[in-house]
Amino acid sequence: MRAADDGGVDAEPDAALLATAERLLRQSGGGGLRALVQLKGGRNNRVFRLDRGEGPPLALKSYFSDPGDPRDRLTAEWSFIGYAWRRGVRAIPEPLAIEKSANAALYSFVQGSKPAADGIGGDEIDAAADFVAAVNAPPRDPAALGPGSEACFSVAQHLATVERRVERLAALDAEAPRRAEAERFIRARLGPIWKGVRGAILATAAREGIDTDSILADASCCLSPSDFGFHNALYRDGAGRRALTFLDFEYAGRDDPAKLVCDFFCQPETPAPLAYFERFLARLADGLALGLRDQARCRLLLEAYRVKWACIILNEFLPVGAARRAFADPDDRSVRCAAQLRKAEAMLTKIDFNERR
């Protein structure tokens, strides 16, 4: 699923994982296992390049699981990719085999390069919007999949989701490096900013006659890839600049397009330039037949999602978040904590509630 230019990790896969790889290969009719190399870059799960005796390499994905985080990443991703593939969408890896008992799946391997943050332009923005539109092409069926992770179907639900994220940061891991620094940041910066953003959203909604408790009609929902952005995309080798493949759908499902749009412009790793906000929204609105109210909701909630992403960035300071990162990447936690604090501060500095009004 990941590109070869991510490089490999010098770690031997355990016997259980090798056995899983061999079973999945047999399911897919893919030949014999020659090597299994873990790839760098996974944030929540482990991804391996599976080399076989004959044919191109495949991608084996081993999904994180923890009692403290009950989300079924394997089922969410497999269901979304399978749905999109059956509808003819090819800007994704092909799903080949799944073994739920091992929390693993096998996909085609995408060879390519990651978009650079300073290289995102109109072609990439249009390709991303067109991908979402293709997944949701007529006959559109938002009910085909269950709700995505943290799915929201009203303005009130969006605000409650961010509120929960902020409240969760009141209980940082006692063993986290720089815990005191993180606590000060949350108390002095993140908490007050969230209070101001939430109040401004409610005031704007009241002024514009938006019922924050109104539940979206099915026609206003979409099948969302979730955690969608250029951090989860590759230029396919030899296929041209706009030939992007999109990856990692562990949180996918039915959701509000406003959440997709806001996440797309808030994710910090390879950010979509805000200058393209209206272009992306207009192209998505055309592809999904979104009304003016739906588009207004995207603008209304953008700054709330900046706060949400600051909270996500700080997951390194939470016990489950740290365990998930360590599962995917065992590098020094103190280094990760320091970096995440800087990123969270950078996210908050972008907040200007009047920006999208």
Backbone hydrogen bonds, N-H to C=O, Kabsch-Sander energy under -0.5 kcal/mol:
donor,donor_aa,acceptor,acceptor_aa,energy
5,D,112,G,-0.6
6,D,3,A,-1.5
7,G,4,A,-1.9
9,V,38,Q,-2.5
11,A,9,V,-2.2
18,L,14,D,-2.1
19,A,15,A,-2.3
20,T,16,A,-2.2
21,A,17,L,-2.6
22,E,18,L,-2.0
23,R,19,A,-2.1
24,L,20,T,-2.6
25,L,21,A,-2.2
26,R,22,E,-2.0
27,Q,23,R,-2.2
28,S,24,L,-2.0
29,G,25,L,-0.8
29,G,26,R,-0.7
30,G,25,L,-2.5
34,R,51,D,-3.2
35,A,51,D,-1.9
37,V,49,R,-2.4
38,Q,36,L,-0.5
39,L,47,V,-3.3
40,K,7,G,-1.4
42,G,39,L,-0.5
46,R,62,S,-2.5
48,F,60,L,-3.1
49,R,37,V,-3.2
50,L,48,F,-0.6
50,L,58,L,-3.3
51,D,35,A,-2.5
51,D,49,R,-0.7
53,G,32,G,-2.1
58,L,50,L,-2.4
59,A,107,Y,-3.0
60,L,48,F,-2.5
61,K,105,A,-2.7
62,S,46,R,-3.2
62,S,60,L,-0.5
63,Y,61,K,-0.6
63,Y,103,N,-2.6
66,D,69,D,-0.8
69,D,66,D,-2.1
73,R,71,R,-1.3
76,A,72,D,-2.0
77,E,73,R,-2.4
78,W,74,L,-2.8
79,S,75,T,-2.5
80,F,76,A,-2.0
81,I,77,E,-2.8
82,G,78,W,-2.4
83,Y,79,S,-2.4
84,A,80,F,-2.7
85,W,81,I,-2.9
86,R,82,G,-2.2
87,R,83,Y,-1.1
88,G,85,W,-1.7
89,V,84,A,-2.3
96,L,106,L,-2.7
97,A,106,L,-1.5
99,E,104,A,-2.6
102,A,99,E,-0.9
103,N,99,E,-0.5
103,N,100,K,-1.0
104,A,99,E,-1.8
105,A,61,K,-1.7
106,L,97,A,-3.3
107,Y,59,A,-2.9
108,S,94,E,-1.8
109,F,57,P,-0.9
110,V,108,S,-0.5
111,Q,109,F,-0.7
112,G,110,V,-0.6
113,S,235,Y,-1.7
119,G,116,A,-2.1
120,I,117,A,-0.7
121,G,119,G,-0.5
125,I,121,G,-2.2
126,D,122,G,-2.7
127,A,123,D,-2.3
128,A,124,E,-2.3
129,A,125,I,-2.2
130,D,126,D,-2.7
131,F,127,A,-1.8
132,V,128,A,-1.8
133,A,129,A,-2.3
134,A,130,D,-2.4
135,V,131,F,-2.1
136,N,132,V,-1.6
137,A,134,A,-1.3
144,A,141,D,-2.2
145,L,142,P,-0.9
148,G,254,R,-2.3
149,S,251,Y,-2.0
151,A,148,G,-1.8
156,A,212,T,-3.1
158,H,154,S,-1.8
159,L,155,V,-2.3
160,A,156,A,-2.3
161,T,157,Q,-2.1
162,V,158,H,-1.9
163,E,159,L,-2.4
164,R,160,A,-2.3
165,R,161,T,-1.8
166,V,162,V,-2.4
167,E,163,E,-2.7
168,R,164,R,-2.3
169,L,165,R,-0.8
169,L,166,V,-0.9
170,A,167,E,-1.9
171,A,168,R,-1.5
173,D,317,F,-3.4
176,A,173,D,-1.8
179,R,176,A,-1.1
182,A,178,R,-2.3
183,E,179,R,-2.6
184,R,180,A,-2.1
185,F,181,E,-2.1
186,I,182,A,-2.6
187,R,183,E,-2.4
188,A,184,R,-2.9
189,R,185,F,-2.3
190,L,185,F,-1.8
191,G,186,I,-2.8
193,I,189,R,-2.1
194,W,190,L,-2.6
195,K,191,G,-2.1
196,G,192,P,-2.0
197,V,193,I,-2.7
198,R,194,W,-2.9
199,G,195,K,-2.0
200,A,196,G,-2.2
201,I,197,V,-2.3
202,L,198,R,-2.3
203,A,199,G,-2.2
204,T,200,A,-2.4
205,A,201,I,-2.7
206,A,202,L,-2.2
207,R,203,A,-2.3
208,E,204,T,-2.3
209,G,206,A,-0.8
210,I,205,A,-3.0
211,D,209,G,-0.6
212,T,210,I,-0.8
214,S,211,D,-1.2
216,L,153,F,-2.6
220,S,217,A,-1.8
221,C,218,D,-1.5
222,C,255,D,-2.4
224,S,222,C,-0.8
224,S,253,G,-2.8
230,F,270,T,-0.6
232,N,229,G,-1.4
233,A,230,F,-1.0
234,L,245,T,-2.3
235,Y,113,S,-3.3
236,R,234,L,-0.7
236,R,243,A,-2.4
237,D,111,Q,-2.3
239,A,236,R,-2.0
243,A,240,G,-1.1
244,L,242,R,-2.2
245,T,234,L,-2.9
246,F,91,A,-3.2
247,L,232,N,-2.9
252,A,249,F,-1.4
253,G,224,S,-2.1
254,R,146,G,-2.6
255,D,222,C,-2.4
256,D,152,C,-0.5
259,K,256,D,-1.2
260,L,256,D,-1.3
261,V,257,P,-2.7
262,C,258,A,-2.5
263,D,259,K,-2.7
264,F,260,L,-2.3
265,F,261,V,-1.5
266,C,262,C,-0.7
266,C,263,D,-0.9
267,Q,263,D,-2.4
272,A,264,F,-0.8
276,Y,273,P,-2.1
277,F,274,L,-2.2
280,F,276,Y,-3.0
281,L,277,F,-2.7
282,A,278,E,-2.6
283,R,279,R,-2.2
284,L,280,F,-2.6
285,A,281,L,-3.0
286,D,282,A,-1.9
287,G,283,R,-2.1
288,L,284,L,-2.6
289,A,285,A,-0.9
290,L,285,A,-1.8
295,Q,291,G,-2.0
296,A,292,L,-2.5
297,R,293,R,-1.8
298,C,294,D,-1.2
299,R,295,Q,-1.5
300,L,296,A,-2.5
301,L,297,R,-1.7
302,L,298,C,-0.5
302,L,299,R,-0.8
305,Y,301,L,-1.7
306,R,302,L,-1.1
307,V,303,E,-1.6
308,K,304,A,-2.2
309,W,305,Y,-2.3
310,A,306,R,-1.8
311,C,307,V,-2.0
312,I,308,K,-2.3
313,I,309,W,-2.5
314,L,310,A,-1.2
315,N,312,I,-1.9
316,E,313,I,-0.8
317,F,314,L,-2.3
318,L,315,N,-2.3
322,A,318,L,-2.6
323,A,319,P,-2.0
324,R,320,V,-2.4
325,R,321,G,-2.2
326,A,322,A,-2.5
327,F,323,A,-2.0
328,A,324,R,-1.6
329,D,325,R,-3.4
336,R,332,D,-1.6
337,C,333,R,-2.9
338,A,334,S,-1.9
339,A,335,V,-2.0
340,Q,336,R,-2.6
341,L,337,C,-2.1
342,R,338,A,-1.6
343,K,339,A,-2.1
344,A,340,Q,-2.5
345,E,341,L,-2.1
346,A,342,R,-2.1
347,M,343,K,-2.2
348,L,344,A,-2.0
349,T,345,E,-1.8
350,K,346,A,-0.6
350,K,347,M,-1.1
351,I,348,L,-1.6
355,E,352,D,-2.7
357,R,354,N,-0.8
